[in-house]
Amino acid sequence: MRLPLYLFLLLLGLLPLGLTAQVEMVYDEQEQVQEVNPINAEGQIEGVGVSFHPNGGVAREITYEKGIPHGDATSYYQDGSVEASWSYYQGSKDGLYTSFYPGGRIRMLQDWYRGERHGETYLFYPTGELQAYVLMNADTTVFAQRFDAEGRLVFERLSVIPFDLDTVRLPAPVYFLAGEGPLRAGETRELAVFIPEVPTAFVEVSCRDAELASQADSRYPYRLTPAAGATRCTLYLRVRLREDAQPALLRRVEIPVQGGEAED
């Protein structure tokens, strides 16, 4: 049986380390090598496992730690060009998954977190134009758009915020005040506040110890004026689980105010 050049070089590289007895080789029915895996003393795959195309070229490389995929992974077309690259964390996809068309153009960019699609997905036409955008939370679609080859929006959907209030995994709210310096009692400042990964259409904001007014066509959707004597403003961010659902309290933000009366 003739070994692929890649396999020959792999085995040759292992010889000086005295590891040739710790390499697992898997064959198909025609006795062609399908996989080559380095094995540790416990009989587990440890290092980069390699699988092959029928033509002998490398099909996939996956990094293992104690028998579990953990680290970088890459798949290849039969001509040797990269088909996709991604990473594992203790057996689960984690981080950015990138796939390519034959020829090298990016086909898809997709965020993963501990085995679930969590974050943004961008899908591209072979010509490079954006075909679709999807925002996902724990494998559930939150927001999706699709475009035709000329860049026109042909589909848009705002779906469900998929979380349980008792086990919420969403990030903490973030706020920005226009201008410089701390917020002072009696002054009015423009305010932007949001929860990362949650569309703003699902979030309702209210306030205690301050006047909060909405404004359109601005980077800062609100105007915030602390009440006289206030030492802090408390923002309440309520999130609807569905478009037709009542809002539920999710997060609270406290903004310190200077110049207010000290509490007893």
Backbone as CSV, one residue per row, in Angstrom:
resi,resn,N_x,N_y,N_z,CA_x,CA_y,CA_z,C_x,C_y,C_z
1,MET,0.847,-1.195,0.000,0.000,0.000,0.000,0.880,1.241,0.000
2,ARG,0.542,2.217,-0.825,1.330,3.434,-0.939,0.757,4.505,-0.014
3,LEU,1.623,5.078,0.820,1.175,6.109,1.750,1.166,7.470,1.067
4,PRO,0.173,8.331,1.383,0.201,9.700,0.877,1.455,10.411,1.369
5,LEU,1.934,11.365,0.581,3.138,12.103,0.948,2.979,12.776,2.303
6,TYR,1.782,13.336,2.558,1.559,14.014,3.839,1.755,13.040,4.996
7,LEU,1.207,11.805,4.844,1.320,10.812,5.905,2.768,10.389,6.093
8,PHE,3.483,10.223,4.977,4.893,9.837,5.069,5.690,10.879,5.850
9,LEU,5.448,12.154,5.537,6.164,13.220,6.238,5.762,13.285,7.701
10,LEU,4.479,13.020,7.979,4.017,13.027,9.364,4.737,11.962,10.177
11,LEU,4.782,10.747,9.642,5.443,9.660,10.354,6.937,9.921,10.487
12,LEU,7.531,10.483,9.443,8.951,10.797,9.481,9.244,11.812,10.572
13,GLY,8.333,12.763,10.738,8.518,13.771,11.770,8.375,13.211,13.167
14,LEU,7.629,12.126,13.312,7.445,11.534,14.630,8.591,10.619,15.033
15,LEU,9.339,10.122,14.072,10.394,9.166,14.376,11.407,9.665,15.398
16,PRO,11.936,10.898,15.254,12.932,11.346,16.226,12.374,11.443,17.641
17,LEU,11.060,11.560,17.768,10.459,11.688,19.088,10.153,10.335,19.708
18,GLY,10.365,9.269,18.959,10.079,7.942,19.477,8.603,7.680,19.653
19,LEU,7.751,8.302,18.792,6.310,8.199,18.972,5.632,7.345,17.911
20,THR,6.399,6.654,17.070,5.777,5.923,15.975,4.850,4.824,16.470
21,ALA,5.093,4.296,17.665,4.218,3.257,18.213,2.938,3.855,18.771
22,GLN,2.848,5.167,18.825,1.686,5.831,19.381,0.932,6.602,18.307
23,VAL,0.840,6.012,17.137,0.072,6.589,16.041,-0.989,5.587,15.616
24,GLU,-2.247,6.018,15.632,-3.360,5.173,15.204,-3.663,5.459,13.740
25,MET,-3.755,4.407,12.930,-4.060,4.552,11.513,-5.354,3.814,11.206
26,VAL,-6.294,4.493,10.556,-7.593,3.927,10.208,-7.658,3.780,8.694
27,TYR,-8.103,2.590,8.217,-8.132,2.298,6.785,-9.573,2.107,6.314
28,ASP,-9.797,2.354,5.017,-11.105,2.069,4.437,-11.111,0.650,3.868
29,GLU,-12.198,0.275,3.162,-12.321,-1.093,2.648,-11.284,-1.406,1.581
30,GLN,-10.770,-0.374,0.914,-9.735,-0.576,-0.102,-8.326,-0.481,0.489
31,GLU,-8.256,-0.474,1.820,-6.996,-0.393,2.551,-6.244,0.902,2.276
32,GLN,-7.003,1.944,1.983,-6.418,3.272,1.885,-6.534,3.955,3.244
33,VAL,-5.530,4.726,3.586,-5.528,5.391,4.884,-6.621,6.460,4.921
34,GLN,-7.499,6.374,5.917,-8.546,7.371,6.113,-8.172,8.390,7.182
35,GLU,-7.546,7.913,8.259,-7.211,8.797,9.377,-5.861,8.420,9.963
36,VAL,-5.184,9.421,10.493,-3.968,9.215,11.277,-4.101,10.053,12.539
37,ASN,-4.026,9.402,13.694,-4.222,10.095,14.965,-3.075,9.796,15.923
38,PRO,-2.447,10.814,16.497,-1.446,10.575,17.544,-2.142,10.156,18.838
39,ILE,-1.594,9.147,19.511,-2.225,8.572,20.699,-1.305,8.757,21.905
40,ASN,-1.889,9.177,23.037,-1.086,9.339,24.252,-1.003,8.023,25.027
41,ALA,-0.360,8.066,26.179,-0.136,6.843,26.960,-1.434,6.229,27.461
42,GLU,-2.498,7.031,27.558,-3.794,6.520,28.014,-4.655,6.005,26.863
43,GLY,-4.101,5.977,25.649,-4.853,5.498,24.497,-5.803,6.523,23.918
44,GLN,-5.618,7.798,24.247,-6.481,8.866,23.759,-5.770,9.655,22.660
45,ILE,-6.573,10.222,21.754,-5.978,11.073,20.724,-5.453,12.338,21.390
46,GLU,-4.206,12.650,21.119,-3.553,13.812,21.738,-2.722,14.518,20.670
47,GLY,-3.169,15.696,20.271,-2.482,16.412,19.205,-3.405,16.587,18.014
48,VAL,-2.818,16.688,16.828,-3.590,16.947,15.617,-3.924,15.635,14.910
49,GLY,-5.218,15.302,14.855,-5.681,14.156,14.089,-5.967,14.572,12.658
50,VAL,-5.599,13.715,11.709,-5.710,14.060,10.292,-6.549,13.010,9.571
51,SER,-7.516,13.460,8.752,-8.264,12.558,7.871,-7.969,12.945,6.429
52,PHE,-8.214,11.991,5.491,-7.770,12.173,4.117,-8.908,11.986,3.122
53,HIS,-8.801,12.690,1.991,-9.690,12.475,0.853,-9.294,11.176,0.148
54,PRO,-10.188,10.617,-0.687,-9.825,9.411,-1.445,-8.590,9.594,-2.326
55,ASN,-8.315,10.845,-2.753,-7.137,11.070,-3.596,-5.852,11.191,-2.785
56,GLY,-5.940,11.041,-1.455,-4.759,11.101,-0.606,-4.492,12.459,-0.004
57,GLY,-5.207,13.478,-0.461,-5.014,14.808,0.100,-5.659,14.940,1.468
58,VAL,-5.171,15.886,2.238,-5.709,16.100,3.587,-7.133,16.638,3.490
59,ALA,-8.056,16.010,4.213,-9.447,16.453,4.238,-9.747,17.304,5.465
60,ARG,-9.140,16.931,6.605,-9.464,17.637,7.846,-8.336,17.457,8.856
61,GLU,-8.085,18.504,9.617,-7.146,18.465,10.734,-7.872,18.989,11.970
62,ILE,-7.863,18.209,13.038,-8.542,18.600,14.272,-7.582,18.403,15.440
63,THR,-7.490,19.404,16.294,-6.640,19.327,17.474,-7.404,18.674,18.622
64,TYR,-6.762,17.700,19.267,-7.381,16.969,20.379,-6.572,17.163,21.660
65,GLU,-7.285,17.073,22.771,-6.654,17.052,24.085,-7.323,15.962,24.909
66,LYS,-6.572,14.928,25.223,-7.085,13.783,25.980,-8.327,13.181,25.326
67,GLY,-8.275,13.024,24.008,-9.346,12.369,23.271,-10.514,13.247,22.900
68,ILE,-10.488,14.524,23.283,-11.601,15.436,23.027,-11.122,16.566,22.120
69,PRO,-11.895,16.906,21.069,-11.505,18.056,20.245,-11.382,19.315,21.097
70,HIS,-10.227,19.946,21.026,-9.980,21.136,21.842,-8.857,21.929,21.179
71,GLY,-9.237,23.013,20.512,-8.255,23.808,19.790,-8.675,24.015,18.348
72,ASP,-7.710,24.319,17.497,-7.993,24.686,16.113,-8.365,23.477,15.259
73,ALA,-9.196,23.737,14.246,-9.587,22.710,13.278,-9.691,23.354,11.898
74,THR,-9.378,22.565,10.876,-9.420,23.052,9.496,-9.865,21.928,8.581
75,SER,-10.725,22.244,7.606,-11.080,21.280,6.566,-10.623,21.826,5.219
76,TYR,-10.397,20.894,4.259,-9.814,21.270,2.974,-10.611,20.654,1.829
77,TYR,-10.642,21.368,0.706,-11.151,20.787,-0.529,-10.119,19.800,-1.068
78,GLN,-10.527,19.002,-2.056,-9.612,17.993,-2.592,-8.407,18.610,-3.287
79,ASP,-8.531,19.878,-3.733,-7.377,20.515,-4.370,-6.403,21.106,-3.355
80,GLY,-6.712,20.958,-2.057,-5.815,21.435,-1.013,-6.143,22.807,-0.462
81,SER,-7.076,23.527,-1.070,-7.449,24.846,-0.557,-8.350,24.694,0.670
82,VAL,-8.357,25.712,1.511,-9.102,25.650,2.771,-10.600,25.756,2.503
83,GLU,-11.358,24.836,3.086,-12.816,24.851,2.997,-13.431,25.580,4.187
84,ALA,-12.875,25.347,5.394,-13.406,25.984,6.598,-12.365,25.927,7.707
85,SER,-12.474,26.868,8.645,-11.622,26.855,9.836,-12.477,27.225,11.039
86,TRP,-12.198,26.597,12.181,-12.972,26.836,13.397,-12.171,26.337,14.592
87,SER,-12.764,26.425,15.769,-12.099,25.975,16.989,-13.081,25.187,17.850
88,TYR,-12.507,24.363,18.722,-13.291,23.620,19.704,-12.873,24.033,21.112
89,TYR,-13.832,23.951,22.019,-13.542,24.097,23.442,-14.134,22.888,24.153
90,GLN,-13.268,21.991,24.590,-13.685,20.781,25.301,-14.806,20.044,24.564
91,GLY,-14.608,19.846,23.266,-15.528,19.054,22.465,-16.626,19.820,21.769
92,SER,-16.777,21.108,22.057,-17.848,21.909,21.462,-17.262,23.024,20.599
93,LYS,-17.933,23.318,19.494,-17.506,24.446,18.672,-17.545,25.717,19.502
94,ASP,-16.517,26.553,19.325,-16.438,27.761,20.138,-15.610,28.803,19.389
95,GLY,-16.156,29.997,19.272,-15.439,31.052,18.570,-15.958,31.243,17.157
96,LEU,-15.126,31.803,16.307,-15.533,32.146,14.944,-15.351,30.964,13.998
97,TYR,-16.427,30.611,13.290,-16.381,29.607,12.224,-16.348,30.353,10.895
98,THR,-15.370,30.027,10.056,-15.217,30.685,8.760,-15.178,29.630,7.670
99,SER,-16.059,29.748,6.674,-16.026,28.831,5.535,-15.751,29.618,4.260
100,PHE,-15.219,28.909,3.257,-14.770,29.547,2.026,-15.350,28.830,0.809
101,TYR,-15.586,29.602,-0.240,-15.897,29.013,-1.535,-14.606,28.483,-2.160
102,PRO,-14.709,27.504,-3.086,-13.511,27.138,-3.856,-12.966,28.381,-4.556
103,GLY,-11.709,28.628,-4.394,-11.127,29.847,-4.936,-10.751,30.845,-3.863
104,GLY,-11.295,30.675,-2.645,-10.815,31.470,-1.526,-11.730,32.549,-0.993
105,ARG,-12.828,32.898,-1.700,-13.725,33.923,-1.169,-14.460,33.391,0.068
106,ILE,-14.700,34.279,1.016,-15.407,33.882,2.233,-16.865,33.571,1.911
107,ARG,-17.321,32.442,2.398,-18.717,32.041,2.224,-19.555,32.403,3.446
108,MET,-19.008,32.151,4.647,-19.782,32.406,5.860,-18.865,32.723,7.022
109,LEU,-19.312,33.650,7.869,-18.694,33.941,9.160,-19.771,33.718,10.217
110,GLN,-19.463,32.909,11.229,-20.494,32.555,12.205,-19.897,32.425,13.601
111,ASP,-20.550,33.082,14.570,-20.111,33.020,15.966,-20.701,31.798,16.658
112,TRP,-19.846,31.088,17.405,-20.269,29.946,18.214,-19.830,30.160,19.655
113,TYR,-20.621,29.613,20.583,-20.250,29.662,21.996,-20.629,28.340,22.647
114,ARG,-19.623,27.580,23.031,-19.808,26.313,23.737,-20.813,25.393,23.036
115,GLY,-20.664,25.256,21.722,-21.486,24.312,20.974,-22.789,24.861,20.441
116,GLU,-23.065,26.148,20.653,-24.293,26.753,20.159,-23.964,27.961,19.294
117,ARG,-24.793,28.174,18.271,-24.649,29.391,17.468,-25.140,30.560,18.317
118,HIS,-24.219,31.426,18.665,-24.531,32.488,19.615,-23.781,33.743,19.177
119,GLY,-24.512,34.677,18.604,-23.894,35.884,18.077,-24.330,36.111,16.640
120,GLU,-23.413,36.584,15.816,-23.757,36.993,14.458,-23.323,35.963,13.418
121,THR,-24.113,35.870,12.343,-23.773,35.059,11.178,-23.880,35.932,9.936
122,TYR,-22.844,35.907,9.104,-22.843,36.608,7.824,-22.669,35.570,6.721
123,LEU,-23.581,35.553,5.759,-23.499,34.653,4.613,-23.311,35.497,3.356
124,PHE,-22.346,35.114,2.517,-21.995,35.910,1.349,-22.246,35.141,0.052
125,TYR,-22.582,35.883,-1.005,-22.648,35.302,-2.342,-21.226,34.994,-2.822
126,PRO,-21.089,34.105,-3.834,-19.747,33.818,-4.373,-19.042,35.057,-4.903
127,THR,-19.817,36.093,-5.256,-19.228,37.336,-5.760,-18.745,38.255,-4.643
128,GLY,-19.065,37.917,-3.387,-18.596,38.699,-2.255,-19.644,39.563,-1.593
129,GLU,-20.815,39.760,-2.240,-21.860,40.591,-1.641,-22.561,39.837,-0.508
130,LEU,-23.071,40.601,0.447,-23.768,40.005,1.586,-25.085,39.381,1.133
131,GLN,-25.296,38.118,1.501,-26.522,37.404,1.160,-27.503,37.363,2.331
132,ALA,-26.980,37.217,3.547,-27.862,37.139,4.711,-27.107,37.546,5.967
133,TYR,-27.877,38.082,6.913,-27.352,38.403,8.245,-28.318,37.822,9.265
134,VAL,-27.779,37.116,10.266,-28.620,36.498,11.292,-27.990,36.752,12.658
135,LEU,-28.805,37.193,13.604,-28.386,37.327,14.994,-29.027,36.196,15.777
136,MET,-28.187,35.414,16.487,-28.694,34.243,17.195,-28.317,34.295,18.667
137,ASN,-29.175,33.688,19.479,-28.920,33.553,20.904,-29.204,32.108,21.280
138,ALA,-28.149,31.383,21.676,-28.299,29.982,22.097,-29.050,29.156,21.059
139,ASP,-28.604,29.225,19.803,-29.143,28.437,18.689,-30.534,28.875,18.237
140,THR,-31.038,29.984,18.712,-32.355,30.470,18.317,-32.213,31.805,17.600
141,THR,-32.894,31.949,16.472,-32.803,33.172,15.685,-33.534,34.315,16.377
142,VAL,-32.836,35.434,16.543,-33.422,36.636,17.119,-33.815,37.613,16.017
143,PHE,-32.923,37.793,15.054,-33.149,38.764,13.988,-32.494,38.234,12.720
144,ALA,-33.169,38.390,11.578,-32.629,37.866,10.325,-32.945,38.807,9.170
145,GLN,-31.999,38.926,8.252,-32.178,39.685,7.018,-31.613,38.873,5.856
146,ARG,-32.248,39.021,4.675,-31.723,38.391,3.468,-31.719,39.417,2.342
147,PHE,-30.683,39.378,1.508,-30.502,40.350,0.435,-30.363,39.622,-0.898
148,ASP,-30.802,40.278,-1.979,-30.578,39.691,-3.296,-29.171,40.046,-3.768
149,ALA,-28.815,39.550,-4.955,-27.448,39.724,-5.447,-27.101,41.181,-5.722
150,GLU,-28.131,42.049,-5.852,-27.888,43.475,-6.073,-27.855,44.264,-4.771
151,GLY,-27.973,43.567,-3.635,-27.896,44.233,-2.346,-29.212,44.737,-1.803
152,ARG,-30.333,44.417,-2.474,-31.642,44.872,-1.994,-32.155,43.943,-0.899
153,LEU,-32.715,44.533,0.150,-33.291,43.759,1.239,-34.575,43.087,0.756
154,VAL,-34.638,41.749,0.838,-35.814,41.015,0.365,-36.552,40.313,1.501
155,PHE,-35.935,40.256,2.679,-36.588,39.597,3.813,-36.003,40.149,5.099
156,GLU,-36.883,40.377,6.082,-36.422,40.825,7.397,-37.396,40.324,8.446
157,ARG,-36.854,39.810,9.531,-37.719,39.287,10.587,-37.084,39.497,11.949
158,LEU,-37.861,40.059,12.855,-37.479,40.175,14.251,-38.241,39.101,15.002
159,SER,-37.522,38.158,15.581,-38.179,36.971,16.125,-38.334,37.040,17.636
160,VAL,-37.769,36.088,18.318,-37.990,35.913,19.750,-36.695,36.141,20.505
161,ILE,-36.790,36.759,21.680,-35.646,36.812,22.580,-35.644,35.506,23.375
162,PRO,-34.736,34.584,23.075,-34.825,33.240,23.644,-34.046,33.087,24.943
163,PHE,-34.626,33.503,26.040,-33.965,33.249,27.303,-34.999,33.036,28.390
164,ASP,-34.567,32.400,29.441,-35.377,32.195,30.628,-34.922,33.229,31.653
165,LEU,-35.860,33.965,32.231,-35.481,35.013,33.175,-34.698,34.473,34.363
166,ASP,-34.898,33.189,34.690,-34.195,32.610,35.832,-32.778,32.171,35.476
167,THR,-32.507,31.972,34.198,-31.188,31.495,33.782,-30.640,32.371,32.663
168,VAL,-30.894,33.667,32.721,-30.503,34.568,31.650,-28.982,34.595,31.486
169,ARG,-28.535,34.576,30.242,-27.114,34.599,29.934,-26.714,35.891,29.231
170,LEU,-27.648,36.808,29.097,-27.350,38.015,28.347,-26.362,38.899,29.104
171,PRO,-25.560,39.671,28.378,-24.587,40.553,29.033,-25.272,41.654,29.834
172,ALA,-24.494,42.299,30.679,-25.007,43.424,31.453,-25.256,44.616,30.536
173,PRO,-26.192,45.493,30.901,-26.457,46.676,30.080,-25.236,47.590,30.009
174,VAL,-25.197,48.376,28.951,-24.129,49.347,28.729,-24.777,50.706,28.507
175,TYR,-24.212,51.755,29.106,-24.766,53.092,28.863,-23.648,54.071,28.536
176,PHE,-24.017,55.106,27.764,-23.095,56.174,27.401,-23.803,57.507,27.601
177,LEU,-23.100,58.462,28.203,-23.604,59.821,28.351,-22.852,60.738,27.396
178,ALA,-23.585,61.574,26.669,-22.938,62.549,25.799,-22.233,63.597,26.656
179,GLY,-21.173,64.163,26.126,-20.440,65.173,26.877,-19.371,64.559,27.754
180,GLU,-18.735,65.395,28.544,-17.631,64.959,29.385,-17.956,65.156,30.857
181,GLY,-17.298,64.375,31.688,-17.452,64.514,33.122,-18.656,63.764,33.655
182,PRO,-18.783,63.704,34.982,-19.891,62.971,35.608,-21.220,63.690,35.424
183,LEU,-22.291,62.940,35.590,-23.637,63.508,35.547,-23.869,64.319,36.816
184,ARG,-24.443,65.522,36.662,-24.666,66.400,37.810,-26.154,66.652,38.005
185,ALA,-26.533,66.874,39.246,-27.931,67.136,39.577,-28.422,68.368,38.829
186,GLY,-29.586,68.250,38.213,-30.204,69.379,37.543,-29.812,69.563,36.095
187,GLU,-28.741,68.931,35.626,-28.347,69.106,34.229,-28.997,68.038,33.357
188,THR,-29.137,68.341,32.076,-29.708,67.395,31.118,-28.605,66.898,30.197
189,ARG,-28.505,65.566,30.088,-27.494,64.955,29.224,-28.167,63.945,28.307
190,GLU,-27.628,63.821,27.107,-28.116,62.789,26.195,-27.578,61.431,26.640
191,LEU,-28.413,60.398,26.446,-28.102,59.074,26.978,-28.382,57.990,25.943
192,ALA,-27.471,57.038,25.856,-27.702,55.803,25.097,-27.528,54.638,26.055
193,VAL,-28.476,53.722,26.076,-28.393,52.554,26.945,-28.954,51.353,26.189
194,PHE,-28.277,50.221,26.292,-28.715,49.036,25.560,-28.145,47.791,26.220
195,ILE,-28.682,46.645,25.811,-28.166,45.346,26.239,-27.537,44.690,25.014
196,PRO,-26.245,44.420,25.026,-25.621,43.782,23.865,-26.356,42.514,23.451
197,GLU,-26.505,42.334,22.133,-27.122,41.166,21.507,-28.648,41.174,21.575
198,VAL,-29.254,42.220,22.148,-30.712,42.312,22.189,-31.149,43.481,21.310
199,PRO,-31.972,43.249,20.281,-32.461,44.355,19.455,-33.177,45.399,20.310
200,THR,-32.913,46.659,20.046,-33.487,47.726,20.870,-35.007,47.744,20.812
201,ALA,-35.598,47.197,19.733,-37.056,47.175,19.631,-37.694,46.311,20.713
202,PHE,-36.920,45.423,21.336,-37.446,44.552,22.377,-37.232,45.122,23.776
203,VAL,-36.575,46.266,23.883,-36.199,46.806,25.187,-36.974,48.089,25.467
204,GLU,-37.559,48.174,26.656,-38.211,49.391,27.122,-37.437,49.924,28.318
205,VAL,-37.197,51.241,28.327,-36.384,51.856,29.368,-37.235,52.834,30.167
206,SER,-37.173,52.721,31.481,-37.815,53.687,32.369,-36.792,54.121,33.409
207,CYS,-37.167,55.120,34.234,-36.178,55.706,35.127,-36.812,56.128,36.444
208,ARG,-36.004,56.096,37.506,-36.404,56.611,38.806,-35.410,57.684,39.219
209,ASP,-35.893,58.701,39.911,-35.065,59.814,40.382,-34.524,60.659,39.237
210,ALA,-35.232,60.663,38.109,-34.809,61.483,36.977,-35.944,61.563,35.971
211,GLU,-35.860,62.552,35.103,-36.789,62.662,33.982,-36.109,62.087,32.746
212,LEU,-36.786,61.175,32.077,-36.229,60.505,30.902,-37.136,60.776,29.712
213,ALA,-36.591,61.407,28.681,-37.366,61.739,27.487,-36.718,61.101,26.268
214,SER,-37.558,60.572,25.375,-37.058,59.965,24.142,-36.818,61.035,23.095
215,GLN,-35.892,60.764,22.196,-35.651,61.653,21.071,-35.257,60.813,19.865
216,ALA,-35.670,61.253,18.692,-35.426,60.505,17.458,-34.229,61.087,16.707
217,ASP,-33.733,60.288,15.745,-32.665,60.729,14.842,-31.434,61.201,15.595
218,SER,-31.007,60.419,16.563,-29.826,60.781,17.337,-29.082,59.520,17.731
219,ARG,-27.768,59.638,17.888,-26.985,58.520,18.412,-27.383,58.216,19.843
220,TYR,-27.973,59.212,20.519,-28.395,59.058,21.907,-29.922,59.132,21.945
221,PRO,-30.613,58.000,22.123,-32.079,57.973,22.012,-32.824,58.664,23.150
222,TYR,-32.118,59.048,24.240,-32.805,59.615,25.396,-32.113,60.895,25.876
223,ARG,-32.921,61.708,26.620,-32.395,62.858,27.347,-32.698,62.626,28.823
224,LEU,-31.658,62.685,29.650,-31.771,62.331,31.063,-31.511,63.560,31.922
225,THR,-32.453,63.858,32.832,-32.311,64.992,33.752,-32.529,64.495,35.174
226,PRO,-31.477,64.405,35.997,-31.646,63.936,37.376,-32.539,64.876,38.186
227,ALA,-33.312,64.301,39.092,-34.158,65.108,39.968,-33.291,65.890,40.949
228,ALA,-33.819,67.004,41.432,-33.091,67.818,42.407,-32.801,66.986,43.653
229,GLY,-31.565,67.013,44.096,-31.179,66.284,45.291,-30.848,64.827,45.071
230,ALA,-31.011,64.309,43.846,-30.743,62.888,43.583,-29.244,62.610,43.623
231,THR,-28.879,61.491,44.207,-27.478,61.061,44.219,-27.208,59.978,43.188
232,ARG,-28.272,59.439,42.608,-28.135,58.447,41.545,-29.427,58.406,40.740
233,CYS,-29.305,57.968,39.497,-30.466,57.690,38.649,-30.504,56.186,38.407
234,THR,-31.669,55.603,38.559,-31.820,54.168,38.339,-32.610,53.933,37.062
235,LEU,-31.985,53.252,36.112,-32.649,52.899,34.860,-33.133,51.459,34.943
236,TYR,-34.353,51.231,34.480,-34.920,49.885,34.433,-35.089,49.487,32.969
237,LEU,-34.454,48.398,32.589,-34.549,47.895,31.223,-35.433,46.657,31.231
238,ARG,-36.569,46.772,30.587,-37.523,45.668,30.527,-37.519,45.099,29.111
239,VAL,-37.449,43.790,29.025,-37.314,43.116,27.737,-38.529,42.234,27.489
240,ARG,-39.074,42.331,26.281,-40.179,41.455,25.885,-39.616,40.156,25.324
241,LEU,-40.152,39.030,25.777,-39.691,37.738,25.279,-40.170,37.476,23.861
242,ARG,-41.311,38.064,23.497,-41.854,37.954,22.142,-42.430,39.310,21.768
243,GLU,-42.706,39.464,20.481,-43.242,40.742,20.022,-44.586,41.066,20.664
244,ASP,-45.391,40.027,20.955,-46.723,40.254,21.500,-46.785,40.047,23.012
245,ALA,-45.628,39.938,23.680,-45.613,39.645,25.114,-45.494,40.926,25.928
246,GLN,-45.889,40.833,27.190,-45.692,41.936,28.118,-44.213,41.996,28.515
247,PRO,-43.685,43.200,28.744,-42.273,43.291,29.129,-42.024,42.716,30.512
248,ALA,-40.848,42.157,30.698,-40.453,41.586,31.983,-39.164,42.263,32.435
249,LEU,-39.052,42.560,33.717,-37.862,43.217,34.241,-36.655,42.304,34.069
250,LEU,-35.625,42.828,33.457,-34.438,42.022,33.221,-33.206,42.614,33.886
251,ARG,-32.954,43.896,33.681,-31.718,44.499,34.162,-31.986,45.883,34.758
252,ARG,-31.084,46.298,35.639,-31.155,47.615,36.251,-29.777,48.258,36.170
253,VAL,-29.752,49.558,35.886,-28.502,50.302,35.790,-28.588,51.509,36.706
254,GLU,-27.556,51.728,37.509,-27.509,52.903,38.374,-26.404,53.836,37.895
255,ILE,-26.781,55.093,37.653,-25.835,56.106,37.194,-25.614,57.094,38.338
256,PRO,-24.396,57.227,38.832,-24.148,58.162,39.936,-24.343,59.613,39.502
257,VAL,-24.811,60.429,40.444,-25.065,61.849,40.191,-24.282,62.669,41.202
258,GLN,-23.551,63.642,40.729,-22.814,64.532,41.621,-23.638,65.774,41.917
259,GLY,-23.473,66.294,43.129,-24.169,67.520,43.499,-25.497,67.300,44.162
260,GLY,-25.914,66.019,44.326,-27.165,65.731,45.003,-26.974,65.709,46.504
261,GLU,-28.069,65.573,47.231,-28.004,65.537,48.687,-27.542,64.168,49.146
262,ALA,-26.662,64.132,50.104,-26.182,62.863,50.651,-27.302,62.171,51.392
263,GLU,-27.345,60.832,51.253,-28.388,60.073,51.934,-28.062,59.937,53.412
264,ASP,-29.120,59.892,54.244,-28.924,59.708,55.684,-28.511,58.279,55.979
